[in-house]
Amino acid sequence: MKIAFIGGGNMGEAMLAAVLARALAQPESISVSDVSHKRLEHLKKQYSVTVTPDNPEAISDKDIIILAVKPQNLAEVMAELKDNLNPAQLILSIIAGAKISTIFLGLTHNAVVRAMPNAPARVGEGMSVWTATSDVTDQQKQAAKSILGAMGRELYVDDEAYLDMATAISGSGPAYFFLMVEALVDAAIEIGLPREMAQELVLQTMLGSGKFIRQSGASPAELRRKVTSPGGTTAAALAQFEKGGFGGLVRRAVKAAYERAKELGK
């Protein structure tokens, strides 16, 4: 497949690297455009792809056009692209908050996929939720699925409303875990552990716990009960979480992120 990346930022580069690593496209069939000449030089040197500051030039003869620009630059980019598209091209947007209707109207183009990847995509462990307009063909859907799946896991949904919900969970979710890791490391240091040791213990515990949940087939609640002995150390810690209203705090945080995601899409 021939792919154009409009925007060479971190997430765009993560997708580019994944596409090449999975051999979904060859460097000579990929073009990248960006306003930063320094960024373009980096991408050309790192991935041997064609680079250009000219958006219409980047999309010429490409099958898939990936929009990876900042939300505030979308209107300007769409104005440059709209008269240079052909109906057979697929638009795949990973722009946070940009609804399909915005892209459809801004480009006057029918075949649009909107996706919400997250930061772990940069290490091949991402979670992407995506949807498509009715004009996207089965072949184009398979291509989008392959590209997003190259960065980790992907989940197709029929209703675009789920993407705002996914933004609040998987999109913003890495920051929630980073905060938890930060707090655990600080707590470990407070009880006397050296920082390097504290960080190693916390990181491996987080990674191992996620893998344990995934592979065990049991629910998180069931696993929590299994590792919590009555009157033991885990029970003492969990009692403090419950006392502080941890579950309610998480629900309020997710709701705040969800409401903000909806506002950004207006």
C-alpha positions as CSV (number, residue, x, y, z in Angstrom):
1,M,0.0,0.0,0.0
2,K,1.0,3.6,-0.6
3,I,0.7,5.8,2.4
4,A,1.1,9.6,3.1
5,F,1.6,10.8,6.6
6,I,0.4,14.4,7.1
7,G,2.2,15.4,10.3
8,G,5.4,13.8,11.6
9,G,4.9,14.1,15.3
10,N,5.4,11.4,17.9
11,M,2.3,9.4,17.2
12,G,2.7,9.8,13.5
13,E,6.3,8.5,13.8
14,A,5.1,5.6,16.0
15,M,2.6,4.6,13.3
16,L,5.3,5.0,10.6
17,A,7.8,2.8,12.5
18,A,5.1,0.2,13.0
19,V,4.1,0.1,9.4
20,L,7.6,-0.4,8.3
21,A,8.4,-2.9,11.0
22,R,5.5,-5.1,9.9
23,A,6.3,-4.5,6.2
24,L,2.9,-3.2,5.5
25,A,4.5,-0.7,3.1
26,Q,8.0,-0.1,1.8
27,P,9.9,3.2,2.5
28,E,9.8,4.2,-1.2
29,S,5.9,4.0,-1.1
30,I,5.6,6.3,1.9
31,S,5.7,10.1,2.0
32,V,5.6,12.4,5.1
33,S,4.8,16.1,5.2
34,D,5.4,18.4,8.1
35,V,6.0,22.1,8.8
36,S,9.3,21.3,10.6
37,H,12.2,20.8,8.2
38,K,14.2,19.5,11.2
39,R,11.6,16.8,11.8
40,L,11.5,15.9,8.1
41,E,15.2,15.5,8.0
42,H,15.1,13.2,11.0
43,L,12.3,11.0,9.5
44,K,14.2,10.8,6.1
45,K,17.4,9.8,7.8
46,Q,15.7,7.3,10.2
47,Y,13.3,5.6,7.9
48,S,14.4,6.4,4.3
49,V,11.0,7.7,3.4
50,T,10.2,10.6,1.0
51,V,9.7,13.9,2.9
52,T,8.2,17.2,1.8
53,P,6.8,20.3,3.4
54,D,4.0,20.3,0.8
55,N,0.9,18.5,1.8
56,P,-0.7,18.2,-1.7
57,E,2.6,16.8,-3.0
58,A,2.7,14.2,-0.2
59,I,-0.7,12.7,-1.0
60,S,-0.2,12.4,-4.7
61,D,-0.9,8.8,-5.9
62,K,-1.3,7.5,-2.3
63,D,-3.9,4.9,-1.2
64,I,-4.1,6.0,2.4
65,I,-3.7,9.4,3.9
66,I,-3.0,9.5,7.6
67,L,-3.9,12.8,9.3
68,A,-1.6,13.2,12.4
69,V,-1.4,16.9,12.8
70,K,-2.2,18.9,15.9
71,P,-6.0,19.7,16.3
72,Q,-5.4,23.5,15.9
73,N,-3.8,22.9,12.5
74,L,-6.5,20.7,11.1
75,A,-8.6,23.4,9.4
76,E,-5.5,24.8,7.5
77,V,-4.4,21.3,6.4
78,M,-7.9,20.3,5.2
79,A,-8.1,23.5,3.1
80,E,-4.8,22.5,1.4
81,L,-5.9,18.9,0.8
82,K,-9.6,19.1,-0.2
83,D,-9.1,19.9,-3.9
84,N,-6.3,17.4,-4.3
85,L,-8.0,14.2,-3.2
86,N,-9.6,11.5,-5.3
87,P,-12.6,9.4,-4.1
88,A,-10.6,6.2,-3.9
89,Q,-8.2,7.5,-1.3
90,L,-8.8,6.6,2.4
91,I,-8.4,9.3,5.1
92,L,-7.3,7.8,8.4
93,S,-7.4,10.5,11.2
94,I,-5.7,10.1,14.5
95,I,-6.3,13.7,15.5
96,A,-7.7,13.9,19.1
97,G,-11.2,15.3,19.3
98,A,-11.7,15.7,15.5
99,K,-15.0,14.1,14.6
100,I,-15.7,12.3,11.3
101,S,-18.2,15.0,10.4
102,T,-15.5,17.7,10.7
103,I,-13.2,15.8,8.4
104,F,-15.9,14.9,6.0
105,L,-17.1,18.4,5.6
106,G,-13.6,20.0,5.7
107,L,-12.3,17.7,2.9
108,T,-15.6,17.0,1.1
109,H,-14.5,13.4,1.1
110,N,-16.5,10.3,2.0
111,A,-14.1,7.6,2.9
112,V,-12.9,8.4,6.4
113,V,-11.6,6.4,9.3
114,R,-11.3,8.0,12.8
115,A,-9.0,6.3,15.3
116,M,-7.9,6.9,18.9
117,P,-4.5,5.3,19.5
118,N,-2.6,5.8,22.8
119,A,0.9,6.5,23.9
120,P,2.1,2.9,24.4
121,A,1.7,2.6,20.6
122,R,5.2,4.0,20.6
123,V,6.5,0.7,22.0
124,G,4.2,-1.6,20.1
125,E,1.8,-2.0,23.0
126,G,-0.9,0.5,22.0
127,M,-4.7,0.3,22.1
128,S,-6.5,1.9,19.2
129,V,-10.3,2.2,19.0
130,W,-11.6,3.1,15.5
131,T,-14.6,3.6,13.4
132,A,-15.3,4.2,9.7
133,T,-17.9,5.9,7.4
134,S,-20.2,3.7,5.3
135,D,-18.2,4.6,2.2
136,V,-15.0,2.9,3.5
137,T,-14.7,-0.4,1.6
138,D,-14.0,-3.7,3.2
139,Q,-10.5,-3.7,1.7
140,Q,-9.9,-0.2,3.2
141,K,-11.1,-1.3,6.6
142,Q,-8.7,-4.2,6.5
143,A,-5.9,-1.9,5.6
144,A,-6.8,0.4,8.5
145,K,-7.0,-2.6,10.8
146,S,-3.6,-3.7,9.8
147,I,-2.0,-0.3,10.3
148,L,-3.6,0.2,13.7
149,G,-2.9,-3.4,14.8
150,A,0.8,-2.9,13.9
151,M,1.0,-0.6,17.0
152,G,-0.5,-3.1,19.4
153,R,-4.2,-4.0,19.7
154,E,-7.1,-2.5,17.8
155,L,-10.9,-2.5,18.3
156,Y,-13.4,-1.5,15.7
157,V,-16.7,0.1,16.8
158,D,-19.8,1.0,14.8
159,D,-20.7,4.1,16.9
160,E,-18.3,7.1,16.9
161,A,-19.6,8.0,20.3
162,Y,-17.4,5.2,21.7
163,L,-14.3,7.1,20.7
164,D,-14.9,9.9,23.2
165,M,-15.4,7.2,25.8
166,A,-12.2,5.4,24.7
167,T,-10.4,8.7,24.9
168,A,-11.2,8.9,28.6
169,I,-10.1,5.3,29.2
170,S,-7.3,4.1,26.9
171,G,-6.4,7.5,25.4
172,S,-5.8,9.3,28.7
173,G,-5.4,6.0,30.7
174,P,-1.6,5.8,30.4
175,A,-1.3,9.0,32.4
176,Y,-3.4,7.4,35.2
177,F,-1.0,4.5,35.4
178,F,2.0,6.8,35.3
179,L,0.5,8.7,38.2
180,M,0.0,5.5,40.2
181,V,3.5,4.4,39.5
182,E,4.8,7.8,40.6
183,A,2.8,7.6,43.8
184,L,4.0,4.1,44.6
185,V,7.6,4.9,43.9
186,D,7.4,8.0,46.3
187,A,5.7,5.8,48.9
188,A,8.4,3.1,48.6
189,I,11.1,5.8,49.1
190,E,9.3,7.1,52.1
191,I,9.4,3.8,53.8
192,G,13.1,3.5,53.2
193,L,13.7,1.9,49.8
194,P,16.4,3.4,47.4
195,R,14.8,5.1,44.4
196,E,16.3,2.7,41.8
197,M,15.1,-0.3,43.7
198,A,11.7,1.3,44.3
199,Q,11.2,2.0,40.6
200,E,12.2,-1.5,39.5
201,L,9.8,-3.1,42.0
202,V,6.9,-0.9,41.0
203,L,7.5,-1.1,37.2
204,Q,7.8,-4.9,37.2
205,T,4.8,-5.3,39.5
206,M,2.7,-3.1,37.1
207,L,3.9,-5.0,34.0
208,G,3.5,-8.4,35.6
209,S,0.0,-7.6,37.0
210,G,-1.2,-6.5,33.6
211,K,0.1,-9.7,32.0
212,F,-1.4,-11.8,34.8
213,I,-4.8,-10.3,34.3
214,R,-4.6,-10.8,30.5
215,Q,-3.5,-14.4,30.7
216,S,-5.4,-15.7,33.7
217,G,-8.9,-15.3,32.2
218,A,-10.2,-14.2,35.7
219,S,-11.7,-10.9,36.5
220,P,-9.6,-8.3,38.3
221,A,-12.0,-8.5,41.2
222,E,-11.5,-12.2,41.5
223,L,-7.7,-11.9,41.3
224,R,-7.8,-9.2,43.9
225,R,-9.7,-11.4,46.3
226,K,-7.2,-14.3,45.7
227,V,-4.2,-12.3,46.6
228,T,-5.8,-10.6,49.6
229,S,-5.5,-12.7,52.8
230,P,-7.8,-11.6,55.7
231,G,-5.9,-9.6,58.2
232,G,-2.8,-9.5,56.0
233,T,-0.6,-6.7,54.5
234,T,-2.6,-6.4,51.2
235,A,-5.9,-6.2,53.2
236,A,-4.4,-3.4,55.3
237,A,-3.4,-1.4,52.2
238,L,-6.7,-2.0,50.4
239,A,-8.6,-0.8,53.5
240,Q,-6.8,2.6,53.1
241,F,-7.7,2.8,49.4
242,E,-11.4,2.1,50.3
243,K,-11.3,4.6,53.2
244,G,-10.0,7.3,50.8
245,G,-12.8,6.6,48.2
246,F,-10.4,5.3,45.6
247,G,-13.1,3.8,43.3
248,G,-15.2,6.9,43.4
249,L,-12.2,9.1,42.7
250,V,-11.3,7.0,39.6
251,R,-14.9,7.2,38.3
252,R,-15.0,11.0,38.8
253,A,-11.6,11.3,37.0
254,V,-12.8,9.2,34.0
255,K,-16.1,11.2,33.8
256,A,-14.1,14.5,33.7
257,A,-12.0,13.2,30.9
258,Y,-15.0,12.0,29.0
259,E,-16.9,15.3,29.3
260,R,-13.8,17.1,28.2
261,A,-13.4,14.8,25.2
262,K,-17.0,15.6,24.1
263,E,-16.3,19.4,24.5
264,L,-13.2,19.2,22.4
265,G,-15.2,17.5,19.6
266,K,-17.8,20.3,19.3
